[in-house]
C-alpha cells in the first residue's frame, strides 16, 4: 500500500482543521481539533467518535448544510432546524465559517465567512422578519422590498464566498442518501440522490428490472471518467507521437544520411521489449491495443543488413513515440488499476473489469455479467464509495461519510479507509467520518476526535 495510505496524517494545506459547536441540543459543547497540528495544516482523515445521542450525525449534517454553496436547496433552512448556539469550521488556509445565534432556541442564525479575522460575507437564515401581507401598507411594502433586496444581495455574497472555497462536497448520510454540491455526482441538477433505492433493489429477485440507483450511476460515472482520463492522456502524448512520425518521414526522405548513424539493432530490440513488457497493463484497461513486439523483433532479426538498417531507422522514432504515449497514459493507468485491483481485493465470487471502450463491468464466477442492482448492500456501498471517490477527487475536496462501516463485514471495515486513501493518494481530498467501528477507531486512532463535552471552546475565533 502507498505511503500516503499508510500515513493519512500526511498534511494538507487545504481542508478542515477544526470543527466546533457550542450548546448543541442546548447541552453539548465540542472543540474538535488536533492541538499538535502545525498551523495552516489539516489531516487527510478526520474521524468523529462519541456515544449514541452525542451528536455525531448532527455535526456532519450541519457541516454539509452550512458549507453548501447551492441555492434553493433548503440547506441553510435545514441548518436552522438544529438547536445550537454556535457552529463553526476552521480551514487550513485561515478561512472560518460560523453560524451563530444569541440563544440556541432562536429560529434563525447569522452565517458569516471570515478570513484573517475580517468578515468576507454574512447573512441571516432564514429570513428573520417575514412580513404579514394583511398588514402591509405602501410604506411597509417599499421597506420590505428594500430589505428583501439587501438580504438577497447578502445571500448571494455568502453563496459566492462558499463557492470560492472550492470544496466540492459529497455527503453519504447514515440512512444512505447521497448529497453533493457537485451536480455531476448526482446525474441531475439537484443536490443529491438516494442510495436507499439501491438498498431496496439489492433485495429484489434478479428477474426484475434494475432501478437507476446510486450504484448504476456510479458505474456510469466511473466509465465516463475513465474515458475522459484516457483521452486526456492520449492528447498529452499525441504531440510526441506526431513528432515521432514526422521523424520517420524525415529519415526515409534522407535515408543515406541517417543510415550512417543508425542505432545498434539489439539496443533497439531491448527498448522495444521494455515497452512491450509495459503494455499488457495498458491493454487490460483498454488504453491501447496489444503490441506485436515479437513479430517486429522476429522480422528485424531475419532481415538482411541493408533492410535491417532501414527498419531500425524507422523503428527508432516509433519506439520513442510509443514510450512517450505510454508515459503520458501512466498516471491514468495507475489510477484505474488501483481502483480495479482494490475492488477485486474485496469482492469474492465476482470480478470487476474496467475498459475505456466498454466501461465498468461486474462478472460472476460463472462468467455471467451482473447489473449493479444484484450486488449485496455491502458490495454496492463499497462500489459506490470507491467509484465516487475516484471520480470526484478532481472536483471534490471534502467527502463526508456517516458510519462507513454500515453493511460491511469486519474484514472490509479493516481495509476500507486504506482503500479510500490509496485511491486518493495524489489528491487533496479530505475524509470526515463519524463511526462506531472498533476496527476503524483502533487502526486510525490518531485521527479520532472524541466528542467530549466541554464548558467552553478551547480557542478564540
N, C-alpha and C positions, 0 to 999 in steps of 0.2 A: 504494500500500500504506500501511497505517496507520503512525503514528509508532511505536507500540509494536512493530510487526512489524519496522520498520527498526532499532529500538534495543532489542534484547532485554535490554540492560543495565538497563532500567527496574527500579528497586529494589523488592523486595518486603519487607514487614515480617514475612512468614512464609516458610517454606521452608528448604531445606538451604543452609547457608553453608560447611560444611566436612565432608569425609569423610576419615577417617584409618584406616590399618591398619598394624599392626606385625607383622613377621615372617610375612607371608602366604606360604604354602607353605614356611615356615621360612626364607625368604631375602629377601623384599621388604618394605620399609617405605615407605609413601607418606603424605604430608600434603597433601591436595588442597584448597587454599583460595586465593582471590584476596586477596593481602595488601593490596591497595589498597581493598578494600571497606570502607565505613563500618561502624562497629559496628551490631549488631542489624539487619542487612540481608542479603538474598540476591538473586541474579540469577534472572531467569525461565528462563534457559538455562544448563545446566552440561554440558559435554562432556568425556568421558574419552578420552584417546588414549595408546596405548602399543604396543610391539612385540607380535607374537604370543607368547603364553605369559607376558605380563606381569601378567595377572590382571584385565583389564577386565571380562570376563563374570562372573568370580567375585565381584568387588566389587558388581556390580549384583544378583547373586543374594543376596549377604549383605544388601544394602540392603533388598530386599523381605522376606526371611525374618526378619531381626532386627526390622524395624519393623512387621510384620504383627500385628494385634490379634486375628486369628481363632484360635479354639480348635480343637483336634483335627484340624488340617490337616497336621501334621508339619513345620510351618515352622521351629520352633525346633530340632527334631532335625536338619533338613536343614542348618541353620547349623552345628551341632556337627560335621558331617561334613567341614567345610572346615578345613584346617590354618591357624591364625593364633594369635597371642598376644593381640592386642587389635584390635578393630574398633569404630569409633565414628562417630557422626553428630552434628554440632552444628547446631542450628536457630537461625534469626534471633532467636527470642524468648528465647534463653538456655538452652533445654532441650537436654540432651545424653543420647544413648542409647549405652551402651557395653557390648560383650560382651568379656570378658577371661578369660584363663587364667593360671595361674602359669607353665606351659610350653605351647608351641604344640602339642605332640603329645598333650596330655591329651584324654580323650574328652568331657569336659564343660566348661562355661564358666558364668560368672556374668553375667547380663544385668541391668544397672542403668539406671534412668531417673533423671536428676538435673536439678534446676532451681535456678539461683542457687547452685550449689555444694553443695546439700543433696540427699540421697537421697529420691526420691519412692517408689520401689518397686524390689525386687530379687528375683531367683530364679535358681537353678541349673538348667541344662538340659543333657542330660536328667537324670533322677534319678541323682545321683552314687553312691547307695548302695542299689542294688536288692537285695532280700532273697533269701536262699536258703530256699525253703519247707521243704526237707527238714531244716533245722537250726533251725527256729523253735520255741522253747518258748513258754509262755504269756506270760512277761515280754517276750520278743522280739516276740511278736505285738502286745502292747499298745504297746510302744515304737514299733514300726513304724507302727501306726495313728496314734499321736500325730505322728510325723514326717511321715506322709503328709498328715494334716490340715493341719499347719503349712505344708508345701510347697504344697499346693493353695491355701491362702489367699494365699501369696506369689505364686503363679502368677496368681491372679485379680487381684491388685493390679497386677501387671505388665501384664496384658492391658487392664485398665481405664485405666492410665496411658497406654498406647499408643493406645487408642481415643480418649482425650481430646485427643490431638494432631490428630485430625480430618484425617488425611492423605487418606483415600480413594484408595489407591494402585492404579494399573494398571501391569502389567509385561508387555511384549511381549518374549519371550526370543529368543535367537539362532536357535533352531530353531522359532520361531513358535508356541510355546504362549502362551496369554494367561492370565496370573494376575491376580487382582484381589481387593482387600478390599471391593469394592462388589458385593454379590450381584446387583444389577440388571444389572451389566455382564456377567454370565455366563449369565443366563437360568435359573439354578437356584441352590440354596442352597450350592453348592460354591464353591471359591475360584478356579476357572479353567476355561477350555475350550481347545480345541486348534485353532489356525489351520491346522495341518498337514492337517486334514481337508479344508479348502478347497483347499490347495495340491494335494492329490491329486485332488479333484473338478474342479479347473480344467483338468485334463488329460484329463477324460473326454470322450466324444462327447456332443453336446448332446441326443441321444435318451434318455440315461439320466436317471433322476430325480435332482434335486439333493439333496445332503446338507444337514442342518440345521447348517451350518457357522458359523464366526465371522462370515463375510460376511452370511449370511442373518440372523443375529441382529443384526448392526449395522444392517441395513436396517430390521428390525422396531423396534429401539430408537430410531432417529432418527425414524421415522414416528410412534411413540408420543410421543416427546419433543416433536416439532413440534406435535402436537395439544394436549399439556398446556400448552405455552407460549402457544399461541393462546387457549386457554380462560382462562388467567390474564390475558392482555392484554384479552380481551373483558370479563372480570369487572371489571377495573380501570376500564374505560371505561363500564361499564353504568350506574353511578350518574349519570354526566354525561348519558348518553343518556336515562335515565328523567327526569332533571331537564328535559331539552330537551322531551320530550313533555308533561310537566306544564306547561311554559311555553306550549306550543302551545294546550293546552286552556284555559289561563288567558286567553290572548289572544283566543281565539274567544268565550269567555264574556263578555269585556269589549271587544268589537270597537270600539265607538265611541271608547273612551278610547285604545286602542293605535293606532288608525288615524291619530290626530293626531300620533303620534310615530314614524312608520314610517321605516325606513332607505331611503335612495335605492336604487332598484331596480338601477341599474348597479353600485353598490358591492356589492350582494348578489350580483349575477351574477359579479363578479370573485372574490368569496370562494368561490362555488360552483365556478368554473372552477379555482381553486387546488387545491381538494380533488379535483376531477376529474383534474387532472394527477398528483396523488399516487397515485391509486387503482390504476392498472394494475399497479404493483409488488406491491400487496397482493392483487390479483385473481390474478396468476400463481402465487402461493403458496397460493391457496385461503383466504386470510384474510378475504375479503369477496366479494360478488357485484358484477358490473360496475354502475357508476353510470349512470343515464340523464340525464347532465348536459345534453346537447344538447337533449333533448326538453323538459326542465324550462325551460331558458332560452328555447327557441322559444315554449313556451306562455306564459311570463311576458311576453315582449315582444309577443306577439299579443293579450294580454288588454286589455280596456278599463280605464280608470284605476281605477274603484271595485273591480273584480275583481282587478286587479294589486296594489292596495294590500292587499287581503285575503291574496293569495298571498304577498306579501312578509312580512306579519305572521306567517304560518305557517312560511315557509321560513327565516326568520332563526334561530329556536331550533333548527330541524332541522339547519342547517349548523353551528351551534355544537356540537351533539351529535355530528355526523359528524366534525368536526375532533377533538373530544375522544376519540372511539373510535380514529381513526387515530393520534393521538398516543400513546395507550395501547399500541397494537399496533406502534408504530415500532421499539422495541428487538427485538421478535421478528422483525419483517420484516428488519431489518438482519442479524441472526444467520443466519437461513435463507438470505437472498440471498447472503451472504458464502460460506456453505457450498456452495450450488449453483453459484455463479459460479466458485468456486475449483475444484471438481470438474471443471467443464466446461473450465476453462483447461488442465487436464492431459489429459483424455480426447480421443482422436481417433476419429472414426467411431462414436462413442457419445455419447449426450446424457443428462444426469441432470436429472430434474424432481422437485420436492417440493411436494406439495399436501396440506394437512392432512386432507382427506377421503379421498384415495387413497393417501397415504403417499409413500414414495420409489420412483420408477420409473426404470429404465435402458432407453433406447431405442437400437436400432441405426440406422445411417444409412439402412437400408431401411424404417424405421418400425416394425420388429418389437420387441415388448417382450422384454427379456432377463432371465432369472433371474440372481441373483448368481453362481451356480455356473459360468457360462460366461465370466466375466471371466478375464483372464490373471492370473498370480500377482502381477505388479506392480500391475495395476489393482485387484485385490482388496485388496492390502495398503494401497494408498492410500485406498481407500474405508473400510477398517476404521479406519485411523489417524485420518482426518479426522472420520468419523462418531463414533467413540468419544470423540474429544477434545471435540466439540461437545456430546454428550450428557453426558459426565462432568464438564464444567467446573464445574457447580453443586455436585457432590458430591466431586470429586477435587481434590487439591492437588498430587499427585505422579504424573507419568507417566514411567515408565522404559521406554526403548526400546533394545534391544541391536541395533546395526547397522541403523539405519533405512533405509540405502541398499540393503539386500538386495532383489533383483528390480526395482530402479528404474534406469532409464537415467540418463545423466549430466545431461540436461536436467531430469528430475524431481528428481534429488538436489539440484540447484542451487536449486530453488524450494520444496522440501518444508518446511523449517523456517520459511520466510516464511509459508507457508500455515498451518502449525500456530499460529504466533504471531499471525497476523491473526485466526484464529477465536477465540483466547483473549484478545484484546486487553483485554476488560473483566473478566477474572478473574485470580485469584492462582495459577493452576495453574503448576507448575514442571516443566520437562522436564529429565530427567537421561539423557544418551545416552552410549553407547560407540560409536565409529566409526573406520573406516579411510578414509572417503571424503575425498579431497582437496578435492572441491567443498565439502563441509560445513566441513572444517577451515580452509580458506583464507577462506571467506566469513564465518565466525564465529570467527575465531582468538582474539579477545579473551575468549572464553568457554571456551577449551580448557584442560583441566587435564592436563598431561603426567604420565604415570606414571614419575617419576624416582625411582629407588631412593635413599633416604637412610639415614643411620645411626641417626637418631632423629627423633622428631616435633618440628616447629618450635615448637609452643606447648604449654604445660602444659594439662592439662584443668582 
